Amino acid sequence: MKIWIWLFLALVVLTGCEETSNTTLSSTSSDGMIPVELINVIDGDTIKVKYNGKTETVRYLLIDTPEVQHQTLGNQPYGDEASDRNSQLLSNSAISLEFDDGDRYDDYNRLLAYVYADGKSVQETLLNEGLARVAYVFPPNDRHVEAFENAERKARNDGLGVWQHENYVTNRGFDETKVEMDVTGLTKENSNDCLIKGNINRENKKIYHVPQGKYYEQTKAEKWFCTEQQAMKAGFKKSGE
């Protein structure tokens, strides 16, 4: 009788361990998607998320967007647009990551992943809209490269975003000297829609003025912005009229 009791207890313990193991694995869905919490958007191809209880910087696999506030390159054309679109796609969405078969981290200790908003690829959307290029293809981290290249090709053929300017997109990044700019530093395509004036005063403070502002008309614009968000990202503060 005692032998049967011990066998029964052993079976209960093994069953409990199996259930615990299944519970632990449930954080990753059957399609390999890992839910994460967005902390903030850094630029068009980089975000910060809460992953495994830690704050991690995520670098989007297989794409590259123009720089925003880079130490040497500054704000490249379409960098703000890519960053704003990235924020828009992720805002109020269920965000998940998908890892590939290669390295999980790059040389800057950033997670390398495909990013999804409500199940839709953020990378592919940015490529479709001409706000990114396919780049940094290092097998075996290349699972979606064919789909991404198709999206890039369509945007290039349609002349969208970065593809409006011949030779702006290069194999090594983006060459802003190939984009025709007006005197305000904006591309001629969007200058008519960007009415916020950026000005640096005598105290070297960066101030922006909206069209309704008290000092808007008398302010000389040293840089123009399409949105207040763009102005703030460039380090400008709103005029305190």
Stockholm file with secondary structure:
# STOCKHOLM 1.0

chainA/1-241         MKIWIWLFLALVVLTGCEETSNTTLSSTSSDGMIPVELINVIDGDTIKVKYNGKTETVRYLLIDTPEVQHQTLGNQPYGDEASDRNSQLLSNSAISLEFDDGDRYDDYNRLLAYVYADGKSVQETLLNEGLARVAYVFPPNDRHVEAFENAERKARNDGLGVWQHENYVTNRGFDETKVEMDVTGLTKENSNDCLIKGNINRENKKIYHVPQGKYYEQTKAEKWFCTEQQAMKAGFKKSGE
#=GR chainA/1-241 SS CHHHHHHHHHHHHHHHHHHHHHHHHTTSCTTSCEEEEEEEECSSSEEEEEETTEEEEEEETTEECCCSSBTTTBSCTTHHHHHHHHHHHHTTSCEEEECCSSCSBCTTSCEEEEEEETTEEHHHHHHHTTSCEECCCBTTBCTTHHHHHHHHHHHHHHTCGGGGSTTCEETTEECGGGSCBCTTSSBTTTGGGCCEEEEECTTCCEEEECTTSTTTTTCCCSEEESSHHHHHHTTCEECCC
#=GC SS_cons         CHHHHHHHHHHHHHHHHHHHHHHHHTTSCTTSCEEEEEEEECSSSEEEEEETTEEEEEEETTEECCCSSBTTTBSCTTHHHHHHHHHHHHTTSCEEEECCSSCSBCTTSCEEEEEEETTEEHHHHHHHTTSCEECCCBTTBCTTHHHHHHHHHHHHHHTCGGGGSTTCEETTEECGGGSCBCTTSSBTTTGGGCCEEEEECTTCCEEEECTTSTTTTTCCCSEEESSHHHHHHTTCEECCC
//
